[in-house]
Amino acid sequence: MILVTTPTGQIGREVVARLLDAPEGPAPVRVIVRDPAALAPEVRERVEVVQGSHADPAVLKEAGQGADRVFWLVPPNPAAASVEGHFRAFTEPLCEVIGAQGPQRVVAVSTLGRGVARNAGLISAGLAMDEAITATGVHYRALCPPSLMENELRQLASIRDAGVFTTPLVPDRVLRLCATRDVGATAARLLLDDSWRGQEDVPLVSPDDLTPEGMAGVLSEVLNRPVRVEFTTTAQLAERWNRLGATESWVRAFSDMVDAQNTQGLYGAAQPSTPDTAPTTFRRWCEEVFRPAALRA
């Protein structure tokens, strides 16, 4: 039995779909979901559903019964009183289930930056999650993407209507990327493979070698309209998060993450591409995901 968390999220949806449509036949899948109605009907009919949050120890214990493989993702929460506490609230129950119920393998979404990141906010919190899971001794694969291409969908209206692509990252410095489809595909492949052992990172870096300005150029060509980059400071970014009601802890962790990317090169050119695990280019993603979304909106 494979237990999947966040099955309605961008990555979790991909994982579930690939497990159910595996070439060798559908895998037995159990999901934890707050609202079962949020699952697509065709998915709900083919999986076991445990309702609740995977931060709830009782829910996770119930869902973990008989599960030998787990897909793990800690969802972001801008309303969290403490970002570090938010990650611990999810990870500690998982570690307890690993110790008591013994799933053999865990595949989790983490991030690039191990051994490099210092005071990197959300990145540091994700890496601390890895350390806690690794300490249990479970066979573990930490999926390590850099910046997700899907983040640009948050700016769909601005890019489509005003031709403005805003970033707090240095506009002329290479930014490594990854599509969520590639994270989901790699997770599903590992969950279906019972031969791997030990604990390793799995980098997921697209073949692109683009700066934010280069990304704007690709968007211009795909959308057939000029798109330019506007740089925003972390202070301006913090003001925006404050207006959206994010907590001080979240704003600080997000700002620290951006500062670390700009100063420590966590997602920069020093990170080699990994086309075997992340084959989707930014241009292909723009053609297949961003442009259709812009036309629908």
C-alpha positions in Angstrom: 0.0 0.0 0.0 1.3 3.5 -0.9 0.2 6.4 1.3 0.0 9.8 -0.5 -0.2 13.1 1.3 -1.5 16.3 -0.4 -3.3 14.4 -3.2 -5.1 17.5 -4.4 -2.0 19.7 -4.5 0.0 20.4 -7.7 2.6 17.7 -7.0 0.4 15.2 -5.1 -2.1 15.1 -8.0 0.6 14.2 -10.3 1.8 11.4 -8.0 -1.6 9.9 -7.6 -2.4 10.0 -11.3 0.9 8.3 -12.2 0.5 5.6 -9.6 -3.1 4.8 -10.7 -2.0 4.8 -14.4 1.3 2.8 -14.0 2.1 0.7 -17.0 2.3 -2.4 -14.9 -1.1 -1.7 -13.5 -2.6 0.6 -10.9 -0.9 0.6 -7.5 -2.9 0.3 -4.3 -3.1 3.9 -3.1 -4.4 5.4 0.1 -4.6 9.2 0.5 -5.0 11.7 3.3 -7.2 14.6 2.4 -9.0 17.2 4.4 -12.0 17.4 2.0 -12.6 14.2 0.0 -14.9 16.1 -2.4 -11.8 18.0 -3.6 -10.6 14.7 -5.2 -11.6 14.2 -8.8 -14.5 11.7 -8.9 -12.4 9.2 -11.1 -9.7 9.4 -8.5 -11.9 9.1 -5.4 -13.4 5.8 -6.9 -9.9 4.2 -7.2 -8.2 5.1 -3.9 -8.7 4.6 -0.2 -9.5 7.8 1.6 -8.6 8.9 5.1 -10.1 12.3 5.9 -8.1 14.8 7.9 -4.7 16.4 8.1 -1.4 14.5 8.0 -0.3 16.8 10.8 -2.8 15.0 13.1 -1.1 12.1 14.7 -4.3 10.0 15.0 -5.1 10.6 11.3 -1.6 9.7 10.2 -1.5 6.6 12.4 -4.8 5.4 10.9 -3.6 6.1 7.4 -0.2 4.5 8.0 -1.7 1.1 8.9 -0.4 -1.4 6.4 1.3 1.2 4.2 4.9 0.3 3.3 5.6 3.4 1.1 4.8 7.0 1.8 4.8 10.1 -0.4 5.4 13.1 2.0 5.0 16.8 1.4 4.6 19.5 4.0 2.1 22.1 2.6 3.0 25.8 2.9 0.9 27.8 5.4 1.4 31.6 5.4 -0.8 31.8 8.4 1.5 29.6 10.5 2.6 31.3 13.8 6.0 29.6 13.4 7.4 28.3 10.2 9.8 25.9 12.0 6.9 24.8 14.3 4.7 24.2 11.2 7.3 21.8 9.7 7.8 20.1 13.1 4.0 19.7 13.6 3.9 17.6 10.4 7.2 15.8 10.6 7.1 14.6 14.2 4.0 12.5 13.7 5.5 11.0 10.6 8.7 10.0 12.6 6.5 8.4 15.2 4.6 6.4 12.6 7.9 5.3 11.0 9.1 4.1 14.4 5.9 2.4 15.4 4.4 1.1 12.2 7.5 0.7 10.0 6.8 1.9 6.4 9.8 0.8 4.5 10.3 3.7 2.2 9.5 7.4 2.3 9.8 9.8 -0.7 9.5 13.4 0.3 9.6 16.8 -1.5 12.5 18.8 -0.1 14.7 21.4 -1.9 18.2 22.0 -3.2 20.6 23.7 -0.8 21.8 21.0 1.5 25.3 21.7 2.8 25.1 25.3 1.4 22.0 27.0 2.8 22.5 29.2 5.9 19.6 31.0 7.6 17.6 30.4 4.5 14.1 30.5 5.9 11.7 28.1 4.2 14.6 26.3 2.6 16.3 25.7 6.0 13.0 24.4 7.4 12.6 21.9 4.6 16.2 20.6 5.1 15.5 20.2 8.8 12.5 18.0 7.9 14.9 15.8 6.0 17.3 15.5 8.9 14.5 14.4 11.2 13.2 11.8 8.8 16.7 10.5 8.0 17.4 10.1 11.7 14.6 7.4 11.9 16.7 5.1 9.6 13.9 4.6 7.1 14.9 4.2 3.4 14.5 7.7 2.2 14.7 9.8 -1.0 14.5 13.6 -0.7 13.4 15.1 -4.0 15.3 18.3 -4.4 13.9 20.8 -7.0 14.9 24.4 -7.2 12.3 27.1 -8.1 9.1 25.6 -9.5 7.9 26.8 -12.9 4.3 26.7 -11.6 5.2 29.7 -9.3 4.9 31.9 -12.4 1.2 31.0 -12.6 0.7 33.4 -9.6 1.7 36.2 -12.0 -0.5 35.1 -14.9 -2.7 38.2 -15.1 0.3 40.6 -14.8 2.3 38.7 -17.4 -0.6 38.3 -19.8 -2.2 41.7 -19.4 0.6 44.1 -18.6 3.6 42.2 -19.9 5.3 42.4 -16.5 7.2 39.6 -14.8 8.1 40.5 -11.2 10.9 38.8 -9.3 12.8 39.5 -6.1 15.7 37.5 -7.5 18.7 39.0 -9.3 17.4 39.4 -12.9 20.6 38.7 -14.7 21.7 35.6 -12.7 20.8 32.0 -13.7 17.9 30.6 -11.9 17.5 26.8 -11.9 14.0 25.5 -12.5 11.8 22.4 -12.3 8.2 21.6 -13.4 5.9 19.9 -10.9 5.2 17.2 -13.4 8.8 16.1 -13.2 8.7 16.0 -9.4 5.5 13.9 -9.5 6.9 11.6 -12.1 10.1 11.0 -10.1 8.2 10.4 -6.9 5.9 7.9 -8.6 8.8 6.0 -10.1 10.5 5.7 -6.7 7.3 4.7 -5.0 6.7 1.9 -7.5 10.3 0.6 -7.2 11.0 -1.6 -4.2 14.7 -2.2 -5.0 16.3 1.0 -3.6 17.6 1.3 -0.1 19.5 3.8 2.0 19.1 7.6 2.1 19.8 9.9 -0.8 19.0 13.3 -2.3 17.5 13.3 -5.8 18.1 16.6 -7.6 15.5 17.7 -10.1 16.9 20.5 -12.3 15.6 21.2 -15.8 17.9 21.5 -18.8 17.4 25.3 -18.8 20.2 27.8 -18.3 17.9 30.9 -17.9 18.1 34.1 -15.9 14.8 35.8 -15.0 15.4 38.0 -18.0 15.8 34.9 -20.1 12.5 33.5 -18.7 10.8 36.8 -19.7 12.2 36.4 -23.2 10.7 32.9 -23.5 7.4 34.1 -22.2 7.5 36.9 -24.8 8.0 34.4 -27.6 5.4 31.9 -26.4 2.7 34.6 -25.7 3.6 36.6 -28.8 3.8 39.8 -26.7 6.6 41.7 -25.0 7.3 40.6 -21.4 9.8 42.5 -19.2 11.3 41.9 -15.8 10.6 44.2 -12.9 12.8 43.6 -9.8 11.1 43.9 -6.4 13.0 44.1 -3.1 12.4 41.8 -0.2 10.9 44.7 1.7 8.3 45.2 -1.0 7.7 41.5 -1.0 7.2 41.5 2.8 4.7 44.4 2.4 2.7 42.3 -0.1 2.7 39.2 2.2 1.6 41.4 5.1 -1.3 42.7 3.0 -2.3 39.1 2.3 -2.4 38.4 6.0 0.7 36.3 6.3 2.3 36.0 9.8 5.5 37.7 10.8 7.2 34.3 10.9 6.1 33.4 7.3 7.2 36.8 6.0 10.6 36.5 7.6 11.1 32.9 6.4 10.1 33.8 2.9 12.4 36.9 2.9 15.3 34.9 4.3 14.8 32.3 1.5 14.9 35.0 -1.2 18.0 36.6 0.4 19.7 33.3 0.6 19.0 32.6 -3.1 20.4 35.9 -4.1 23.5 35.7 -1.9 24.3 32.0 -1.5 23.5 30.8 -5.0 21.3 28.0 -3.8 19.3 27.7 -7.1 22.0 29.2 -9.3 24.3 28.1 -12.2 26.5 26.1 -9.9 23.7 23.5 -9.6 24.0 21.1 -12.6 21.0 20.2 -14.6 19.5 16.7 -14.3 17.6 16.0 -17.5 17.0 12.3 -16.5 14.8 13.4 -13.6 13.7 16.8 -14.8 13.4 16.8 -18.6 10.8 19.5 -19.0 12.2 22.8 -20.3 10.7 26.2 -19.4 9.7 26.8 -23.0 7.8 23.5 -23.2 6.1 24.2 -19.9 5.1 27.7 -21.1 3.7 26.2 -24.3 1.8 23.4 -22.6 0.8 24.9 -19.3 1.2 28.7 -19.1 -0.2 29.7 -22.5 -3.3 27.5 -22.2 -3.9 28.9 -18.7 -3.6 32.5 -20.0 -6.0 31.7 -22.8 -8.6 30.2 -20.4 -8.4 33.0 -17.9 
